[in-house]
Amino acid sequence: FLAAAENCECDLSERKRAYLIQGEERLGALADIYGRLERVGIGVVAAHAVSGGDGHWGMMLWVKPPDYEKAGVALGG
């Protein structure tokens, strides 16, 4: 990846960490995730969620670096 970025002269941002969250599909599943973070005062920087149609979903979720550890506790990690 880094070699390809250098090859195309692309600018890369600083390295970031994200959470991969997975679960069984049900109404309100993502609201529960956001609620856990809201209760401890953490805002979401970005998120991307998908469902494969097989009853499960997955989500990449980013928070600010200073909130990363606290978010992990709130999310049950």
N, C-alpha and C positions, 0 to 999 in steps of 0.2 A: 504494500500500500504506500509506504513512504517513498519507495523508488518510483512508483507511478506518479505520485504527486510531484516529485522533483522533476520528472521527465516532462510533465505538462506545465511546469512552472506555476503550480497551484499554491496558494497560500493556505496553510493549515492553522486552525486555532489550537490553543493549548489542549492538552489531553483532558478529557472529561470522563467521569464515572456515571453510570446509570444503573437503575434497578431493572431486572427482568422479572416480571410478575406474571404468574399464570394461574388460571383457575377454571372451575366448571362454569359454563354459561348459565346465568340466571339474571333476572331483572334486578338492577341495582348493584351489581357486582362492582362496577367501577366507582359508583357513588360511595360504597363502603371504603374503598382505597383512599379516595379523596377526603372522606370524613375523618379517617384515622390521622391523616396529615394535618388537616385543619384543626383538629382538637389540640394538637401540640404546637400550633402556630407556624406550620411550614407551608409555604406556597410551592406549587409545581412550576418549574421553569418551562418544561415541555413534556409531552407525552404522545405516544403513538400506540394505539391498540388495534388488534385484529382478531377476527374469529375465523376459524377454518371450516365452520359449519358442522363440526363433529361433536358439538356440545362443550367445547373448550375455547378459551381465549388466551391471548398473550398480550403483554404490554411492556413497552420500554418507557421508563419514567425518570426524568431528570429533576433534581433539586439543586439549589445553590450549594457549592462545596462546603461552606461552614455548617450546613444542615444535614449533610450526608449521613453521619453516624446517628444523629437523633431520628432521622427518617427511618433508618434501619430498625431501630427499636420500635418505633410506632407501627411499622409494617410487620413486625413479628420476627425480625431476623436477628 
